[in-house]
Structures are given as structure tokens and as C-alpha cells.
Amino acid sequence: MKQLYKRDPKQALDIADRIIKNTYRTLLTRGQKGCYIYCVDKGLAEYLKKSLNN
């Protein structure tokens, strides 16, 4: 990507823009069923349960 940017900055930025937008689109569509958090620390798990239920 660095070499492409040196040769053609506009094309490199267009490619980077498409990659970034596709990444966010993928992450946002996968979160439609909710967000799951796994805690090893029991105290943190309890705190999160109490905080998220309010």
C-alpha cells in the first residue's frame, strides 16, 4: 500500500476508503443480534450485570 501511495496517492486513498467502509459495514451488521461480553473477573461480571440492567 505504501508503494501504491507513492505512485498514485488518489488510488491508494480510494482503496483505503473502500477497505475501511467495508470493515465497518461488516462489523456493524454482525452486531445485530446483540453484544456479548465474557468476563473472567467475577467482580467485573457482577458490576456489568448490574450496570446493564438499569
Secondary structure as UniProt FT lines:
FT   HELIX           2..7
FT   HELIX           9..30
FT   HELIX           31..33
FT   HELIX           42..52
//
